[in-house]
């Protein structure tokens, strides 16, 4: 029942209408770039659904010897069925199968009917089945959850089975995570961040990288691809090994079955005594995730998100750190290189911690044509990383000086005698500067990277830092003035506090530990900032 290959179950929004489609029809509309959005898909489910579509298509195309994604839904249906030739009645593609010894879509099968007794946990809503992020009422209200559609269940199943982490004893997470409390960060570049363009590009990239993945990781050609067609009763003896998997395998990490009761879908769950795939610390050649650098890349787990969202520092750390190798889907394909033009960097990830989630983060960064060509070739990435880290170091100096100046104001002008409370008042203002910088960081980075002349690069950097309008230093000065107007201070002290804070700010910037290269001429010294005596007095104070 509810066959996703033949029945229209998935809501699609196009420029003209919103309608339901089968999975093959979804692929056909994606390839025609007609899909604007999936109406029931929630933000945290985007990468799970995108990765599922890409891995399934790449796997089916490889098995069929097809190099170009078909445009016709019937051809897509044939490709899908080619992955499950032992099931002529489409059991692995149906959401509900009453006999538990048969597989159902994203639901593993049992070895015997009496194993139905293991399924003791009852789930009445799709979001209760989903990852932890939607299991709390503060994320999705129960009144909304009770109105679950069929595609709510489809997306919840895919999200759970391919993205879930450790959920306590007998509830193990997916293999494509470095730990039970990890996550699956996703980075790729694409000519279009629209659903169809992104899916098509990543399918092409996976097929191009397949042989390299087979050579670098212990996966096997034509190994197990769809784990839900394999029997699993949750025993330790049934745990599979990575060297039984095919490169694009789609896993199921939990024993779950859907059923219909009084015309409504619900789920039942069972525990398992061990992981479905043996613990390999996330070393599964996940093409969207950075991997650790070593003489053998499989010795180090993939990078994972911390509590920080995808700000400029996190992006630079994840993509350009010398400790990580970039994800394969960040490398240009032959089609990318031939097409040229602008590309987009897409970063996605769910932040997980012990016992819960800390939010879903996503960011799309346009890459200019020259930057895309540089960015997509591994040999040139180190240069970009060096420039980006230098810029971050410069920002760090300005933020440190700004915090000291604001703390000085809060201490009524006593720069060397600030309390922890006064210093803490500076943090929200420093965060404001970070938000301003973040909005334009990558545009400014690209301007410098795309310039070949070293002297001009330095001038570009200096203008970004300080141009008396919207440079990093200029924004920091504006924030310092705003803090001086907003923070509490007795009127008798306010003028002195502002002058001293201003002196600390400009003095430290011109000092040896600041950015002295920005202030090389006498005209610069005379035209801005505090007077020279204040500047010299505040040149190199020790930050509290």
VENKALIN-V143781 format. One record per residue. RES is the residue in one letter. OMEGA is omega in whole degrees, 0 to 359 (* if undefined). Layout:
# VENKALIN-V143781
RES_OMEGA ; RES_OMEGA
This chain:
# VENKALIN-V143781
X_180 ; X_182 ; X_184 ; X_176 ; X_186 ; X_184 ; X_179 ; X_187 ; X_188 ; X_182 ; X_180 ; X_173 ; X_175 ; X_179 ; X_186 ; X_184 ; X_171 ; X_184 ; X_178 ; X_182 ; X_171 ; X_179 ; X_176 ; X_178 ; X_175 ; X_179 ; X_181 ; X_180 ; X_175 ; X_181 ; X_176 ; X_180 ; X_180 ; X_186 ; X_173 ; X_182 ; X_172 ; X_195 ; X_181 ; X_184 ; X_178 ; X_190 ; X_184 ; X_180 ; X_188 ; X_183 ; X_178 ; X_181 ; X_179 ; X_181 ; X_178 ; X_181 ; X_183 ; X_182 ; X_181 ; X_181 ; X_181 ; X_179 ; X_182 ; X_180 ; X_179 ; X_181 ; X_182 ; X_182 ; X_181 ; X_183 ; X_180 ; X_179 ; X_180 ; X_179 ; X_188 ; X_181 ; X_180 ; X_177 ; X_177 ; X_179 ; X_178 ; X_177 ; X_180 ; X_181 ; X_177 ; X_177 ; X_183 ; X_185 ; X_181 ; X_184 ; X_185 ; X_180 ; X_175 ; X_180 ; X_182 ; X_182 ; X_178 ; X_182 ; X_183 ; X_172 ; X_186 ; X_180 ; X_187 ; X_177 ; X_174 ; X_174 ; X_170 ; X_187 ; X_180 ; X_181 ; X_184 ; X_181 ; X_179 ; X_179 ; X_179 ; X_183 ; X_182 ; X_178 ; X_176 ; X_180 ; X_179 ; X_187 ; X_188 ; X_182 ; X_186 ; X_182 ; X_187 ; X_180 ; X_181 ; X_183 ; X_174 ; X_178 ; X_185 ; X_179 ; X_184 ; X_184 ; X_180 ; X_182 ; X_180 ; X_184 ; X_180 ; X_180 ; X_176 ; X_183 ; X_183 ; X_180 ; X_176 ; X_183 ; X_183 ; X_179 ; X_185 ; X_173 ; X_180 ; X_181 ; X_170 ; X_179 ; X_179 ; X_182 ; X_178 ; X_178 ; X_181 ; X_179 ; X_179 ; X_191 ; X_183 ; X_185 ; X_187 ; X_176 ; X_181 ; X_181 ; X_183 ; X_183 ; X_179 ; X_178 ; X_187 ; X_183 ; X_183 ; X_180 ; X_185 ; X_174 ; X_181 ; X_178 ; X_179 ; X_178 ; X_179 ; X_180 ; X_178 ; X_176 ; X_184 ; X_175 ; X_172 ; X_172 ; X_187 ; X_176 ; X_180 ; X_176 ; X_173 ; X_185 ; X_183 ; X_180 ; X_181 ; X_180 ; X_182 ; X_181 ; X_182 ; X_173 ; X_180 ; X_181 ; X_180 ; X_180 ; X_178 ; X_185 ; X_187 ; X_184 ; X_178 ; X_178 ; X_178 ; X_181 ; X_186 ; X_186 ; X_185 ; X_172 ; X_186 ; X_178 ; X_180 ; X_173 ; X_180 ; X_181 ; X_180 ; X_187 ; X_183 ; X_177 ; X_180 ; X_179 ; X_180 ; X_177 ; X_174 ; X_182 ; X_179 ; X_181 ; X_182 ; X_181 ; X_182 ; X_179 ; X_182 ; X_181 ; X_170 ; X_186 ; X_171 ; X_189 ; X_185 ; X_186 ; X_176 ; X_188 ; X_167 ; X_184 ; X_183 ; X_176 ; X_185 ; X_173 ; X_173 ; X_175 ; X_178 ; X_177 ; X_181 ; X_176 ; X_180 ; X_176 ; X_171 ; X_183 ; X_171 ; X_185 ; X_177 ; X_177 ; X_174 ; X_184 ; X_180 ; X_177 ; X_177 ; X_176 ; X_184 ; X_184 ; X_179 ; X_176 ; X_176 ; X_184 ; X_190 ; X_182 ; X_175 ; X_189 ; X_179 ; X_189 ; X_172 ; X_178 ; X_182 ; X_178 ; X_174 ; X_177 ; X_174 ; X_187 ; X_182 ; X_179 ; X_187 ; X_184 ; X_177 ; X_177 ; X_175 ; X_184 ; X_170 ; X_182 ; X_181 ; X_176 ; X_183 ; X_171 ; X_185 ; X_180 ; X_181 ; X_179 ; X_181 ; X_180 ; X_183 ; X_186 ; X_188 ; X_179 ; X_177 ; X_181 ; X_186 ; X_170 ; X_185 ; X_175 ; X_181 ; X_183 ; X_170 ; X_181 ; X_182 ; X_172 ; X_176 ; X_179 ; X_178 ; X_183 ; X_180 ; X_183 ; X_185 ; X_176 ; X_183 ; X_174 ; X_177 ; X_174 ; X_179 ; X_178 ; X_182 ; X_176 ; X_173 ; X_178 ; X_180 ; X_173 ; X_182 ; X_175 ; X_181 ; X_178 ; X_182 ; X_173 ; X_177 ; X_181 ; X_180 ; X_178 ; X_176 ; X_184 ; X_177 ; X_177 ; X_177 ; X_185 ; X_181 ; X_179 ; X_180 ; X_179 ; X_177 ; X_186 ; X_186 ; X_177 ; X_189 ; X_185 ; X_183 ; X_186 ; X_181 ; X_180 ; X_178 ; X_180 ; X_179 ; X_180 ; X_181 ; X_180 ; X_175 ; X_179 ; X_179 ; X_177 ; X_177 ; X_177 ; X_180 ; X_178 ; X_181 ; X_179 ; X_179 ; X_180 ; X_178 ; X_179 ; X_179 ; X_181 ; X_180 ; X_176 ; X_177 ; X_177 ; X_181 ; X_179 ; X_178 ; X_175 ; X_180 ; X_188 ; X_184 ; X_184 ; X_180 ; X_181 ; X_176 ; X_180 ; X_179 ; X_179 ; X_181 ; X_179 ; X_182 ; X_187 ; X_179 ; X_179 ; X_175 ; X_178 ; X_177 ; X_178 ; X_179 ; X_181 ; X_179 ; X_181 ; X_184 ; X_184 ; X_183 ; X_188 ; X_187 ; X_173 ; X_180 ; X_178 ; X_181 ; X_179 ; X_179 ; X_183 ; X_184 ; X_178 ; X_182 ; X_183 ; X_184 ; X_181 ; X_179 ; X_175 ; X_180 ; X_179 ; X_177 ; X_179 ; X_182 ; X_178 ; X_177 ; X_180 ; X_189 ; X_178 ; X_180 ; X_179 ; X_185 ; X_174 ; X_180 ; X_180 ; X_181 ; X_177 ; X_179 ; X_178 ; X_178 ; X_179 ; X_177 ; X_179 ; X_179 ; X_178 ; X_179 ; X_177 ; X_189 ; X_185 ; X_180 ; X_177 ; X_178 ; X_184 ; X_181 ; X_182 ; X_192 ; X_183 ; X_180 ; X_183 ; X_179 ; X_181 ; X_181 ; X_178 ; X_178 ; X_178 ; X_177 ; X_183 ; X_184 ; X_180 ; X_180 ; X_177 ; X_181 ; X_183 ; X_184 ; X_180 ; X_177 ; X_179 ; X_186 ; X_180 ; X_179 ; X_189 ; X_187 ; X_187 ; X_178 ; X_180 ; X_176 ; X_182 ; X_187 ; X_191 ; X_186 ; X_173 ; X_181 ; X_178 ; X_190 ; X_181 ; X_176 ; X_181 ; X_182 ; X_181 ; X_183 ; X_190 ; X_184 ; X_177 ; X_177 ; X_181 ; X_178 ; X_*
